[in-house]
Amino acid sequence: MISDDIFKRRRNHNNTPKYALLIITNYVVCCALFTLDVKLNWFFGLTIILLAVYNYFNIRRNIEEFTRPVIIAYGISLAGLVLLYFIAHNQL
């Protein structure tokens, strides 16, 4: 019924852009951190610093994919993370 070309086209998610994976990784890590504890501790700070280093090297390695619209989307996603942080910590 279904042709084999459909399954060969997106093998291992090779067509997913690196910037989309970076934004998803940022949200997953930050959402996991926001559920841990209300106050800021050393683990939270260390994880955010390591995430920033990961972002820096990932952007540097894939700089050709980061065009102006992608940079704007990345900036909006970072602003969304800050907003998510304040929403998560002001609920209590």
Residue, then its C-alpha position, 0 to 999 in steps of 0.5 A: m500500500i505505502s511505497d518504500d520512498i516515504f520511509k527512505r526520505r526521512r531516515n534518522h531525521n537527517n532533514t531536521p535543521k540543526y537550529a530546530l534541534l537546538i531550540i528543542t534541546n533548550y526547552v527540554v533542559c530548561c523545563a526539566l530544571f524549572t520543575l526541580d526546585v523553586k530557589l536558584n542553586w548551584f546545579f541550576g546555574l551550572t546547567i544553564i552555563l553548560l547549556a550556554v556553552y553547548n549553544y555557542f559551540n553548536i551555533r559556531r559549528n553550523i553558522e551557515e544555517f543561521t540566517r537572519p530569520v533563524i537568528i530572530a526565531y532563536g532570540i524569540s525562543l530565548a525570550g520565551l525561556v525567560l518568560l517560562y522561567f518567571i511564569a514557573h517560579n511565580q506560580l508558588 
